[in-house]
């Protein structure tokens, strides 16, 4: 047993020496660049690449340039796990960032946790991800409880909604969790859920759910829709085609160009969603990011997920600098003590023992195909 322990220490020491002896700092980025999650993960990866480029222009970190190794998980959980193993075993990365959905972050995070490699999920929002995975897992985004509470409070207090219809995708943990907290907070502040209905990822016909909605004796003041990026636009379109123009409120899964592309500019009106940033924010940090993104990719950031990808990599680079080490354990410890990191999506800090940041929530209103800032909410 003693020999095994000594050998393990030697391997850790050897890994650290190899990492320091290299000319570059090796970081991993794993995202769903194809498949149903691509509309939010491609901007995420763009943000990550931009963060590395800008950091390298300033000299990198620890006197070394940063190299980003990217993997496409293809919206497949097995590919997410296998891709993470490749980043660790083949590319020899010292930390990983990625994913905008809980299911994929959990699959990849378990592999990183076992290998002792820090993982910052850029956009996955289930508030229990770090607890489920372990002490090497961190979130760059707020939890679903925070954004769902913000959406529910906005509906009740700002829109004056007292009765709601709730639709959720029963095949996604993200949507189930979001719906759970939407219902919890709406009822807590005094609202009433008239009907809670479900569909499944891949469905394209929502006529049964819409028929049940139209047959309700009481009519809802707001429609809560917990949907992923591939579904939200089609759901909104079919609601409007059925003559239902009640305000719709969704989570950050709505923060995708697909919402307007699938629903159409006219039908997407009176839709609100919670997300991580408004690019209408005139702060220097936000505007500098927008300008750098436009210069690099020829257009403005597609969604808040671009900024989240940028912040996830920024958190890791910041932690490496403060740790003054490429030892994954030292990076993990530095991430855990992050205080007041100025990200594009806001100040990021982790409380002791809690690897989910506390951040305010942006409410976006869709009008004539444009995403407009509506409110900033820090739910009670």
Secondary structure, 3 states (H helix, E strand, C coil): CHHHHHHHHHHHHHHHHHHHHCCEEEEEEEECCCCCCHHHHHHHHHHHHHHHHHHHHCCCECCEEEEEEEEECCCCHHHHHHHHHHHHHCCCCCEEEECCCHHHHHHHHHHHHHHCCEEEECCCCCCCHHHHHCCCEEECCCCHHHHHHHHHHHHHHHCCCCEEEEEEECCCHHHHHHHHHHHHHHHHCCCEEEEEEEECCCCCCCHHHHHHHHCCCCCCCEEEEECCCCCHHHHHHHHHHCCCCCEEEECHHHCCCHHHHHHCCCCCCCEEEEECCCCCCCCHHHHHHHHHHHHHHCCCCCCHHHHHHHHHHHHHHHHHHHHCCCCHHHHHHHHHCCCCEEECCEEECCCCCCCCCCCCEEEEEEECCEEEEEEEECCC
